[in-house]
C-alpha cells in the first residue's frame, strides 16, 4: 500500500512538473508571437505611410528606376500641356513616355505588393497565436482594418495604372491626328478626370483609416 501511495505521489509530481513545463513553454511562445506581431505592425505602419505619399523604401527604390532628371522634367512639362503641343512636341512626349510614363504607377504597384505580403505575414502570426492562446480572440488586433487599408491601396494602384494607360492612349490618338476636341479624346479625358476624383476619394479614406490604426 505504501508503495502504491509513493508511486501516486511521484506520478503527481511528474504530472505537475510536466504541466508547469508545458505552461512555461506556451507562455514563452505566446510572448514571442506577441513580439513578432508588434514588430510586424510597426512594419505595416511604415509601409503604409511611405505608400500613401507615393514614395518607396530602399528595396523598391533599388528595383524601380525613374528616367533621368532632365527627361523627367521635360516629360512632366509636356504632359501638363498635352492639349496644346505641336507635332514635334507630341513626338517627343511619346518617346519620353516609354521611359518616364509608368514610373510612379509601377513604383506604387511594387510598394502595394510589399504591403500585401507584409499584411499576410501579420495575419498569419495572429492565426498562429490564436491556436495556442484562446484569449487572442478577446485582444484587439485590427486585422479587418488592415485588410481594408490594403484593399484601398490596391484600388489606388489600379487607378494609377488606368491613368497611365489613358495618358498613353491620348498621346497615341493625338499622334494619329485625332483632334483635341474630338469625342474620342473628350471621352478619354473624362475617364481620366473620373479616375483622379476617385483617387482623391480613396485617398481621404486611406488617410482616415491609417490614422485610426496608428492611434491604436
matplotlib code that plots the C-alpha trace (Angstrom):
import matplotlib.pyplot as plt

x = [0.0, 2.8, 4.4, 1.2, 0.9, 4.5, 4.0, 1.0, 2.9, 5.7, 3.2, 1.6, 4.9, 5.8, 2.4, 2.7, 6.3, 5.2, 2.2, 4.4, 6.9, 4.3, 2.7, 6.1, 6.8, 3.4, 3.8, 7.2, 5.7, 2.8, 5.3, 7.4, 4.4, 3.1, 6.6, 6.6, 3.1, 4.1, 7.2, 5.0, 2.5, 5.4, 6.4, 2.9, 2.7, 6.0, 5.0, 1.5, 3.0, 5.5, 2.9, 0.4, 2.8, 3.7, 7.2, 9.3, 11.6, 15.2, 14.3, 11.7, 13.9, 16.6, 14.2, 12.1, 14.2, 12.9, 14.2, 16.9, 16.0, 16.2, 13.9, 11.6, 11.3, 10.7, 8.2, 6.2, 6.2, 5.0, 2.4, 0.9, 0.4, -0.7, -3.7, -1.6, 1.5, 2.7, 3.6, 7.3, 6.4, 3.9, 6.5, 8.9, 6.4, 5.5, 9.2, 9.7, 6.6, 8.3, 11.0, 9.1, 5.3, 4.9, 7.4, 5.1, 2.4, 4.9, 6.6, 3.2, 2.3, 5.5, 5.0, 1.5, 2.7, 5.1, 2.2, 0.0, 2.9, 3.6, -0.1, -0.3, 2.6, 0.8, -2.4, -0.5, 1.2, -2.2, -3.6, -0.7, -1.1, -4.8, -4.0, -2.2, -3.9, -7.7, -7.6, -6.3, -9.9, -10.5, -7.4, -7.7, -5.7, -7.2, -6.9, -10.0, -8.9, -5.5, -7.2, -9.5, -6.5, -4.7, -7.7, -7.9, -4.2, -4.8, -7.6, -5.5, -2.7, -5.1, -6.4, -2.9, -2.3, -5.5, -4.4, -1.1, -3.0, -5.3, -2.4, -0.7, -4.0, -4.5, -0.9, -1.2, -4.5, -3.0, -0.1, -2.6, -4.0, -7.2, -8.5, -8.1, -11.9, -13.0, -15.4, -12.7, -10.3, -13.0, -14.2, -10.7, -10.2, -13.4, -12.3, -9.1, -10.9, -13.2, -10.1, -8.5, -11.6, -11.9, -8.2, -8.9, -11.9, -9.9, -7.0, -9.2, -10.5, -6.9, -5.7, -8.6, -8.1, -4.4, -4.6, -7.0, -4.7, -1.6, -3.5, -4.5]
y = [0.0, 2.4, 1.5, 2.4, 5.7, 6.6, 5.8, 8.1, 10.9, 10.5, 10.5, 13.5, 15.3, 14.3, 15.4, 18.8, 19.3, 18.4, 20.7, 23.5, 23.0, 23.0, 26.1, 27.9, 26.9, 28.0, 31.4, 31.9, 31.0, 33.5, 36.2, 35.6, 35.7, 38.9, 40.4, 39.3, 40.8, 44.1, 44.3, 43.4, 46.1, 48.6, 47.4, 47.8, 51.3, 52.3, 50.8, 52.3, 55.8, 55.5, 54.1, 56.8, 59.6, 57.7, 57.1, 53.9, 52.3, 51.3, 47.9, 49.2, 52.2, 49.8, 47.8, 50.5, 53.3, 56.6, 58.2, 60.8, 64.1, 66.2, 63.7, 63.6, 67.4, 67.6, 64.8, 66.3, 69.7, 68.3, 66.1, 69.1, 70.9, 67.9, 69.5, 72.4, 70.6, 70.9, 67.8, 67.9, 68.1, 65.3, 63.0, 64.0, 63.3, 60.0, 59.0, 60.0, 58.2, 54.8, 55.8, 58.0, 57.5, 54.4, 55.1, 56.3, 53.7, 50.9, 52.0, 52.3, 48.7, 47.3, 49.0, 47.8, 44.3, 44.6, 45.9, 42.9, 40.5, 42.0, 42.1, 38.4, 37.7, 39.8, 37.9, 34.5, 35.5, 36.2, 33.0, 31.1, 32.9, 32.0, 28.3, 28.3, 31.2, 31.3, 34.8, 36.1, 36.4, 39.0, 41.0, 43.8, 43.0, 45.2, 42.6, 43.7, 47.4, 46.5, 44.3, 47.3, 49.6, 47.1, 46.8, 50.6, 50.8, 48.0, 50.1, 53.2, 51.3, 50.0, 53.5, 54.8, 52.2, 53.3, 56.9, 55.8, 53.8, 56.7, 59.1, 56.8, 56.4, 60.1, 60.7, 58.0, 59.4, 62.9, 61.5, 59.9, 63.4, 62.9, 66.4, 67.5, 68.4, 65.1, 62.8, 60.2, 62.5, 64.1, 60.6, 59.6, 63.0, 62.4, 58.9, 60.4, 63.0, 60.4, 58.3, 61.3, 62.1, 58.5, 58.6, 61.7, 60.0, 56.8, 59.0, 60.5, 57.1, 55.8, 58.8, 58.4, 54.6, 54.8, 57.4, 55.3, 52.3, 54.3, 55.7, 52.2]
z = [0.0, 0.9, -2.5, -4.3, -2.4, -3.1, -6.8, -7.0, -5.3, -7.8, -10.7, -9.3, -9.0, -12.6, -13.9, -12.1, -13.4, -16.9, -16.8, -15.4, -18.2, -20.9, -19.4, -19.3, -22.9, -24.0, -22.2, -23.9, -27.3, -26.7, -25.7, -28.7, -31.1, -29.5, -30.0, -33.7, -34.2, -32.6, -34.9, -37.9, -37.0, -37.0, -40.4, -41.7, -40.4, -42.0, -45.4, -45.2, -44.6, -47.4, -49.8, -49.0, -50.1, -53.3, -52.1, -51.9, -49.4, -50.2, -51.5, -54.0, -55.0, -56.0, -58.2, -59.9, -61.5, -62.9, -66.1, -65.9, -64.2, -67.4, -69.1, -66.1, -66.0, -69.8, -69.7, -66.9, -68.6, -71.9, -70.2, -68.4, -71.7, -73.7, -75.4, -76.8, -78.1, -81.6, -83.7, -82.7, -79.0, -79.3, -80.9, -78.0, -75.2, -76.9, -76.9, -73.3, -72.2, -72.7, -70.2, -67.8, -68.1, -66.0, -63.2, -60.4, -61.1, -61.3, -58.0, -56.4, -57.6, -56.2, -52.8, -52.6, -53.4, -50.4, -48.3, -49.2, -48.4, -45.0, -44.2, -45.0, -42.6, -39.9, -40.3, -40.2, -37.0, -35.3, -36.6, -35.1, -31.8, -31.8, -31.9, -28.6, -26.8, -26.8, -25.2, -28.5, -29.6, -26.9, -27.7, -30.2, -33.3, -36.1, -38.9, -40.6, -40.6, -42.0, -44.6, -45.6, -45.9, -48.1, -50.4, -50.7, -51.7, -54.3, -55.7, -55.8, -57.5, -60.2, -60.8, -61.2, -63.8, -65.5, -65.6, -67.3, -69.8, -70.6, -71.0, -73.4, -75.4, -75.6, -76.8, -79.4, -80.6, -80.9, -82.8, -85.2, -85.8, -83.8, -82.9, -79.3, -79.2, -80.8, -79.0, -78.7, -76.9, -74.7, -73.6, -72.5, -70.8, -68.9, -67.9, -66.6, -64.6, -63.0, -62.1, -60.4, -58.5, -57.3, -56.3, -54.2, -52.5, -51.8, -50.5, -47.9, -46.8, -46.6, -44.5, -42.0, -41.7, -41.4, -38.7, -36.8, -37.0, -35.9, -32.8, -31.6]

ax = plt.figure().add_subplot(projection="3d")
ax.plot(x, y, z, "-o")
ax.set_aspect("equal")
plt.show()
